């Protein structure tokens, strides 16, 4: 499973086509991400996952990847967003190596 906070729609679509369960949202205020992550941990979103990936945009526009397991965050990779095809390929490779 992958949680996408403000990630580009083409990336979310590509992950879904690749078979990853995805939760997409755009945080409106501080703390929104924590609410979503807590809901996942409790299973209230109908998805049960002990380990999942978190994809967030960085301030410079790059893509930050984090693995979350049993509530703990493990920093991953930061991928430049351009070109988009190369960024999506790097994200897919990292998710496959760390989640599957």
C-alpha positions in Angstrom: 0.0 0.0 0.0 1.1 3.5 -0.7 0.0 6.8 0.8 0.3 9.8 -1.5 0.2 13.3 0.1 -0.1 15.8 -2.8 1.7 13.5 -5.2 1.1 14.1 -9.0 -2.0 12.3 -10.3 -0.1 10.5 -13.1 2.2 8.9 -10.4 -0.8 7.8 -8.4 -2.4 6.3 -11.5 0.8 4.5 -12.4 1.1 3.0 -8.9 -2.5 1.8 -9.0 -2.0 0.2 -12.4 1.0 -1.6 -11.0 -1.2 -3.1 -8.3 -0.4 -1.0 -5.4 -3.3 -0.1 -3.2 -3.2 3.7 -2.9 -4.6 6.3 -0.6 -4.3 9.8 -2.1 -5.1 13.1 -0.4 -3.9 16.7 -0.2 -3.2 17.9 3.3 -5.1 21.2 4.0 -3.6 21.9 7.4 -0.9 20.7 9.7 -1.8 17.3 11.2 -3.8 16.0 8.3 -1.2 13.5 7.4 -1.1 12.2 10.9 -4.9 11.7 10.9 -4.7 9.7 7.7 -1.8 7.5 9.0 -3.6 6.9 12.3 -6.7 5.9 10.4 -4.7 3.4 8.4 -3.1 1.9 11.5 -6.5 1.4 13.1 -7.9 0.0 9.8 -10.7 2.5 9.7 -10.1 3.2 6.0 -10.8 -0.4 5.1 -7.2 -1.2 4.3 -5.1 -3.2 6.6 -1.3 -2.8 6.1 1.4 -3.3 8.6 4.0 -1.8 6.2 3.4 0.9 3.6 5.1 3.6 1.7 4.5 7.3 2.1 5.1 9.7 -0.9 5.3 13.4 -0.1 6.4 16.4 -2.1 9.5 18.2 -0.8 9.7 22.0 -0.6 11.9 22.0 -3.7 9.4 19.9 -5.8 11.2 16.6 -5.4 9.5 13.4 -4.2 10.3 12.1 -0.7 9.8 8.4 0.0 9.4 7.0 3.5 8.7 3.4 4.6 6.3 3.1 7.5 6.2 -0.1 9.5 4.3 -0.7 12.7 3.9 3.1 13.1 7.7 3.8 12.8 9.0 5.9 9.9 12.1 4.9 8.1 13.5 7.6 5.8 14.0 6.5 2.2 14.9 8.2 -1.0 14.4 11.7 -2.4 13.8 11.6 -6.1 14.0 14.7 -8.4 10.5 15.2 -9.9 11.8 15.9 -13.4 11.7 14.2 -15.8 8.4 12.7 -14.6 8.9 9.3 -16.3 12.3 8.9 -14.6 10.9 10.0 -11.3 8.0 7.5 -11.5 10.4 4.7 -12.5 12.6 5.5 -9.4 9.6 5.6 -7.1 8.3 2.2 -8.5 11.7 0.6 -8.1 12.0 1.8 -4.5 8.5 0.7 -3.5 9.1 -2.7 -5.1 12.3 -3.2 -3.2 11.1 -1.9 0.2 7.4 -2.9 0.3 6.8 -6.0 -1.8 
